[in-house]
Amino acid sequence: MKRLARIFGSITFRLALVYTLVFGLSVSGLFAFVYYTTSSFAEQQIEAAIDADVGGFLESFQRPGSGLVGLARAITRRADPNSGTSFNRDGIYLLIDPLGSRVAGNLQSWPQKVQAEGIWINFTINDMRGATASTADVRAKQYAVPCGANGDCHLLVGRDVREARIFGQRLLDSLNIGLALTLAMGLLGGFVFSRVVMRRIEDITRTCRRIMSGDLSQRVPVSRRNDELGELSTSINAMLDQIERLMKGMQQVSDNVAHDLRTPLTRLRARLESALRHMDEPNEREAIEGALSDADSLLATFAALLRIARAEAGLQRNFAPVDLHALAEEVADLYGALAEEKGLNFVTQLQEGVTVQGDPNLIGQALANLVDNAIKYTDQGAVTIALTVHDGRPALIVSDTGSGVPDEYKDKVLERLFRMEQSRTSAGSGLGLALVSAVAKSHGLELKLEDNFPGLRVTLRFPKALQTSMAGQAKRNFQPAPRSRLCLHRPKRHSHLP
């Protein structure tokens, strides 16, 4: 159903639908023209035949020595199938005297319920005499014929138009069926066209998503057809080749910088530690200890930047099943004592048997950063780690009762090296939440920062779970991934701890 919804909602299908509607309107106009032209032609033919009969009757009436008797004979020959070859089976004829009595024709009496159009009238009868049909839809012409001193006789000449109307209705039905088939074929063609185009666009979209997840080796499939999408795929692949070359160059530069900076910093720290062991003066020891602290801060910042870069370039093809319950328990073990030393309640609400796909070290580091921030910026109250599953989507939730984050800063705190004014007096580099954001992007997680009233509540919601189990439910036949020790940094006491 989702695939059909995507096809019906695609721009190619909408364009095909618009084209079908325009073409359908054009065909409707053409069919209407054909129908009304054909119907008008048939009506004109009938009226022409009636006029021809009237002309023949008047000629018989006006012939010398003929008069009304000759007119009656002509009408009888036309109406009587046994009188000769001039019989017209669709003809309706009637001649009545001034008193209304029938003189000649195949009608018993003058019709009563008629629709008059001047000398033209339309009516339905079922009392024909001498005709094959028992009923008829008649279009006729009426005339007054002089009959002497007693007044005028009345002549009615018409045609049964049922067959013409049946033909018109069948023609209209045929045109409607043709229009319906045209629209159906247009919609079917639009569906097929959209499916073909959507398949190629989906290939491009799928490749772009894999590249966004960090796999720069992916390329868009190029069709052999030399069309616009083929040219677009070729251009995208050329762009990706250039991006991959640039990224490899930047990675090589980063590795060189990492080697060139980290090694001297490590040596500097070792020399400071050596000097500190041989230093007796309190002032000099304090200065060296400060330099050691600065070196540790530089190394920690550098390590955090490297972890963020690794998270942003994480490859989903290297993901493995991760037991979120075991991971959260390990983080809780690392940070529980730190929260207790600060006098905070440390609460865990972890649902068992929740397994997802991802990098356990990156997810663990992101959770550790959230817990570390919660403890750092909470002076009293509680810090809570929760693991829940809602609608098949697991969520890691870290909440505290600290100072929280104002709404205008909720997006900025996810940027690198950003620190709010009230946080600048405490230890840190402003990279903790940036790492969490990078891990969320590489894993396709939903990261949400909300007010906890008081404090902050951060939610990491996963797309789906590989396996979940609720307490009390029957265990399924599932072997969870083996629990591996996470490569997390041990939490340090914060500078403002007692």
Sequence and secondary structure as in RCSB ss.txt:
>XXXX:A:sequence
MKRLARIFGSITFRLALVYTLVFGLSVSGLFAFVYYTTSSFAEQQIEAAIDADVGGFLESFQRPGSGLVGLARAI
TRRADPNSGTSFNRDGIYLLIDPLGSRVAGNLQSWPQKVQAEGIWINFTINDMRGATASTADVRAKQYAVPCGAN
GDCHLLVGRDVREARIFGQRLLDSLNIGLALTLAMGLLGGFVFSRVVMRRIEDITRTCRRIMSGDLSQRVPVSRR
NDELGELSTSINAMLDQIERLMKGMQQVSDNVAHDLRTPLTRLRARLESALRHMDEPNEREAIEGALSDADSLLA
TFAALLRIARAEAGLQRNFAPVDLHALAEEVADLYGALAEEKGLNFVTQLQEGVTVQGDPNLIGQALANLVDNAI
KYTDQGAVTIALTVHDGRPALIVSDTGSGVPDEYKDKVLERLFRMEQSRTSAGSGLGLALVSAVAKSHGLELKLE
DNFPGLRVTLRFPKALQTSMAGQAKRNFQPAPRSRLCLHRPKRHSHLP
>XXXX:A:secstr
 HHHHHHHTSHHHHHHHHHHHHHHHHHHHHHHHHHHHHHHHHHHHHHHHHHHHHHHHHHHHHSTTTHHHHHHHHH
HHHH TTS TT  TTEEEEEE TTS EEEESBSS  SS EEETTEEEEEES BSS S S EEEEEEEEEEE STT
 EEEEEEEEE HHHHHHHHHHHHHHHHHHHHHHHHHHHHHHHHHHHHHHHHHHHHHHHHHHHTT TT      SS
 SHHHHHHHHHHHHHHHHHHHHHHHHHHHHHHHHHHHHHHHHHHHHHHHHHHT   HHHHHHHHHHHHHHHHHHH
HHHHHHHHHHHHT  GGG EEEEHHHHHHHHHHHHHHHHHHTT EEEEEE SS EEEE HHHHHHHHHHHHHHHH
HT SSSEEEEEEEEETTEEEEEEEESSS   GGGTTGGGSTT   GGGTTSS  S HHHHHHHHHHHHT EEEEE
E SSSEEEEEE S  SB   TTS   S                 TT  
